[in-house]
Amino acid sequence: MLKRSADIAFAGLLLIVTLPLLVCAAILIKLESEGPVLFRQVRMGMGFRPFPLLKLRTMRLGCNGFAYTLGADPRITRAGRWLRWLKLDELPQLWNVLRGEMSMVGPRPVIPELTMEFKSAYERLLQVRPGLTDPATLKYCRETEILALVPNPIRYFKAVITPDKIRISQAYLERANSCRDLVVIARTALALFALPWQPQLREPGPAPSPQASTLLHFPDPARRRKAAPILPRSPIGEPVELLAEGGGGFTPYARPAESAGL
């Protein structure tokens, strides 16, 4: 109850404070490209209940592509690059917090495909509401830049970043409390303030290890059209539509064997 009350207070205050930024961002989006200001994408919430996550639209409509944004993406508009760089595209998720679909601090919500593939890991993470930020989010606040530096961003995302995020988020949940949540929120505010002044990344980080690739197996994207897709279903039994922000349809992977060791 205390955490939920704090979420409502923080989210409501931040929405009021950032309203001028949201208005300016909305004007830039409409001036540069046609389409709605807000983008909705299905993410998995607490108890494996899908919900529509809100973002400011940063991509052009009608562009097919991968559901993940890996490195430099030609679908992103000029205004969208700035919104992503400053993390302003995430501000509408404060409304998700007010609606009770998200919390201020918690594991970042991911697309249903990822939770279905690594269900054993996300069964623990989704015992709580997903959040706007957590220690894993702070560590990878420049994830897009990192992925742009590696020769195979998809493999790096799946073999290095994803398992590390899961490990960090699980470790945080084991000792999470109100005081630690306040520290994470303060660190996030400082990181957002410092982000525009940080130098451009030149090194991506550690290389993928064979062990990590084995523990977190993702099917080869080149083969995903050959497999029969299995759509995750909502609590009322209807298929969940997975869309890339550009508006093009996304074909989910076929259901893989559950990973071990997570």
C-alpha positions in Angstrom: 0.0 0.0 0.0 2.8 2.4 0.9 4.6 1.7 -2.4 1.4 2.2 -4.4 0.7 5.5 -2.7 4.2 6.7 -3.4 3.9 5.7 -7.0 0.7 7.8 -7.4 2.3 10.8 -5.7 5.5 10.7 -7.7 3.8 10.0 -11.0 1.1 12.7 -10.5 3.7 15.3 -9.5 6.1 14.4 -12.4 3.2 14.6 -14.9 2.4 18.1 -13.8 6.0 19.2 -13.8 6.8 17.7 -17.2 3.6 18.8 -19.0 5.3 21.7 -20.8 7.9 19.2 -22.1 5.2 16.9 -23.3 3.4 19.7 -25.2 6.6 20.8 -26.9 7.5 17.2 -27.8 4.0 16.6 -29.2 4.3 19.7 -31.4 7.7 18.5 -32.8 6.4 15.0 -33.5 3.4 16.4 -35.4 5.5 18.9 -37.4 7.9 16.3 -38.6 5.8 13.3 -39.4 2.2 12.2 -39.8 0.5 10.1 -37.2 -0.4 10.1 -33.6 1.7 11.6 -30.9 1.5 8.6 -28.7 2.7 5.1 -29.5 1.2 2.0 -27.8 3.0 -1.3 -27.6 1.9 -4.4 -25.7 4.1 -5.2 -22.8 3.8 -7.9 -20.1 2.8 -6.7 -16.7 2.5 -8.2 -13.2 1.2 -11.7 -13.2 1.8 -12.1 -16.9 -1.1 -9.7 -17.8 -0.5 -7.7 -21.0 -1.0 -4.0 -21.0 -0.5 -1.1 -23.5 2.7 0.7 -22.6 2.7 4.4 -23.7 5.5 6.3 -25.3 5.9 9.4 -27.4 6.1 8.2 -31.1 9.7 8.5 -32.3 9.4 6.5 -35.6 7.7 7.0 -38.9 4.5 5.2 -39.5 4.2 2.3 -42.0 7.8 1.1 -41.6 8.2 -2.6 -41.1 10.9 -3.8 -38.8 12.1 -5.7 -35.8 10.1 -5.3 -32.6 13.4 -4.4 -30.7 15.3 -1.2 -31.5 18.9 -2.4 -31.9 21.4 0.3 -32.6 20.9 2.9 -35.3 17.4 2.5 -36.7 16.4 4.3 -40.0 12.8 4.3 -38.8 13.6 6.9 -36.1 12.8 10.5 -37.0 15.1 13.4 -36.2 12.9 14.6 -33.4 12.7 11.0 -32.2 16.5 10.7 -31.9 16.5 13.7 -29.5 13.5 12.4 -27.6 15.2 9.0 -27.1 18.5 10.5 -26.3 17.0 12.6 -23.5 14.6 9.8 -22.5 11.6 12.1 -22.9 9.8 9.5 -25.0 9.3 7.5 -21.8 7.3 10.3 -19.9 3.9 9.0 -21.0 4.5 5.9 -18.9 3.8 8.0 -15.9 0.1 7.5 -16.9 0.7 3.8 -16.9 1.9 4.2 -13.3 -1.2 6.1 -12.3 -3.3 3.4 -13.9 -1.6 0.8 -11.7 0.0 -1.1 -14.6 3.5 0.0 -13.7 5.4 1.2 -10.7 8.1 4.0 -10.4 10.7 1.3 -9.6 10.7 -2.2 -10.9 12.0 -4.4 -13.7 11.4 -2.8 -17.0 8.4 -4.3 -18.9 9.3 -6.3 -22.0 7.3 -7.5 -25.0 5.3 -10.7 -24.3 7.5 -12.8 -26.7 10.5 -12.3 -24.4 8.6 -13.3 -21.3 7.2 -16.4 -23.0 10.7 -17.4 -24.1 12.2 -17.0 -20.7 9.2 -17.7 -18.5 11.2 -19.3 -15.7 13.1 -16.1 -15.2 10.1 -13.7 -15.6 8.0 -15.7 -13.2 10.0 -14.1 -10.5 10.3 -10.7 -12.0 6.6 -10.4 -12.8 5.5 -11.1 -9.3 5.7 -7.3 -8.9 4.6 -4.4 -11.2 7.1 -3.5 -13.9 8.7 -0.1 -13.4 9.9 3.0 -15.1 13.4 2.4 -13.8 15.6 0.0 -11.7 19.3 -0.7 -11.4 19.4 -2.7 -14.7 17.8 0.3 -16.5 20.4 2.6 -15.0 23.3 0.4 -16.1 22.0 0.2 -19.7 20.6 3.7 -20.1 22.8 4.0 -23.2 21.8 0.6 -24.6 21.1 1.9 -28.1 24.6 3.4 -28.4 26.2 0.1 -27.1 24.3 -1.9 -29.7 25.3 0.4 -32.5 29.0 -0.4 -31.8 28.9 -4.1 -32.1 28.9 -6.1 -35.4 26.0 -8.3 -34.4 23.6 -6.2 -32.2 20.9 -8.9 -32.0 23.3 -11.5 -30.7 24.9 -9.0 -28.2 21.4 -8.0 -27.0 20.4 -11.6 -26.5 23.7 -13.1 -25.2 25.0 -10.2 -23.0 22.5 -7.4 -22.2 19.4 -9.5 -21.6 20.9 -12.0 -19.2 22.7 -9.2 -17.3 19.5 -7.2 -17.0 17.6 -10.2 -15.7 20.4 -11.0 -13.1 20.5 -7.3 -11.9 16.7 -7.0 -11.6 16.4 -10.3 -9.8 19.1 -9.4 -7.3 17.5 -6.0 -6.6 14.1 -7.6 -5.9 15.6 -9.7 -3.3 16.5 -6.7 -1.1 14.1 -4.0 -2.4 12.4 -1.6 0.0 11.1 1.9 0.1 14.4 3.5 0.9 16.2 1.6 -1.8 13.5 2.7 -4.3 14.1 6.3 -3.4 17.8 5.9 -4.0 17.1 4.4 -7.4 14.8 7.3 -8.3 17.4 9.8 -7.2 20.1 8.1 -9.2 17.8 8.0 -12.2 17.2 11.8 -12.0 21.0 12.4 -11.8 21.6 10.1 -14.7 19.0 11.9 -16.9 20.5 15.2 -16.0 24.1 14.1 -16.8 23.2 12.1 -19.9 23.3 15.0 -22.5 26.8 15.9 -21.3 28.3 12.5 -21.5 30.8 11.7 -24.3 29.9 9.4 -27.1 30.6 5.7 -26.4 33.5 4.1 -28.2 33.6 0.7 -26.7 30.6 -1.7 -26.5 31.7 -3.7 -23.5 32.4 -7.4 -22.9 32.0 -9.9 -25.8 29.3 -12.5 -25.6 30.3 -15.7 -23.8 29.4 -19.2 -25.1 27.9 -20.0 -21.7 25.6 -17.0 -21.7 24.5 -17.8 -25.2 23.6 -21.3 -24.1 21.7 -20.3 -21.0 19.7 -17.7 -22.9 18.8 -19.2 -26.2 17.1 -17.1 -28.8 16.1 -18.5 -32.2 17.9 -17.2 -35.3 15.8 -14.2 -36.6 16.5 -15.3 -40.2 14.6 -18.5 -39.5 11.6 -17.1 -37.6 9.3 -17.0 -40.6 9.7 -20.8 -41.1 8.4 -21.6 -37.7 4.8 -21.6 -36.8 4.2 -18.5 -34.6 2.5 -18.9 -31.3 0.9 -15.7 -30.1 0.8 -15.0 -26.3 -2.8 -14.6 -25.1 -4.4 -12.1 -22.9 -6.2 -13.1 -19.6 -9.4 -13.4 -21.6 -7.9 -15.7 -24.1 -7.5 -13.4 -27.1 -4.2 -13.2 -29.1 -2.0 -10.3 -28.2 -0.8 -8.3 -31.3 2.9 -7.5 -31.3 3.7 -4.3 -33.2 6.9 -2.5 -34.0 6.6 1.3 -33.4 6.9 2.0 -37.1 3.4 0.5 -37.5 4.5 -2.7 -39.3 3.4 -6.1 -38.1 5.8 -8.3 -36.1 6.0 -12.0 -36.5 6.7 -13.6 -33.1 9.2 -16.4 -32.7 7.9 -19.9 -32.3 7.8 -21.1 -28.7 11.3 -22.4 -27.7 12.3 -24.7 -24.9 12.5 -23.0 -21.6 16.0 -21.8 -20.6 17.7 -23.4 -17.6 19.9 -21.8 -15.0 18.1 -18.5 -14.5 
